[in-house]
Amino acid sequence: MAKLIVSLTEMQVRNAKRREKAYRLFDGGGLYLEVAPGGSRIWRMKFRQISGKENVLTFRPISRNNARGSARKAPGGAKTDAPRS
């Protein structure tokens, strides 16, 4: 059974600080924010193609809500029922 992921808040995204190693903050539906050691924040979406091959889609630096919208339009289409806030 799939793991229940609580959606990130705008405050959690803003407060994501850099660390010695890159880390990920998951938003659900394969969408996550990757925070690099340099402090850059990149939205990515992990999905599987029909053939079963796993891919990662990278979005330009955008807000959390815009990342969710872009993820829904992407080929894999994130299936998040996250509230829009």
Phi, psi and omega in degrees: 000144182292147180280136180279121181250126176280133182297147176289148174263162178300324180294319178297322179293314180295325183273002179292111182261154178290153178230179180296324178242155177295146177218168185237142172243116187274141182246355179099155179065022180089353181273134177210158177257124178257123180255119184274161178302332178282351179100354180288146180244124183234128175276132178226157177226126179263132180210165177248140175280168179302326180289349180100353180288134180270134180231162175234128179256132181251132178257151176294166180298108181221171180288167181299314181294321177293325178295318178297317179297317179295323180294323179294328181276347184292162181307317179282335178057092179302133182255072180256140175254032183291139178293145178271116179228000000 
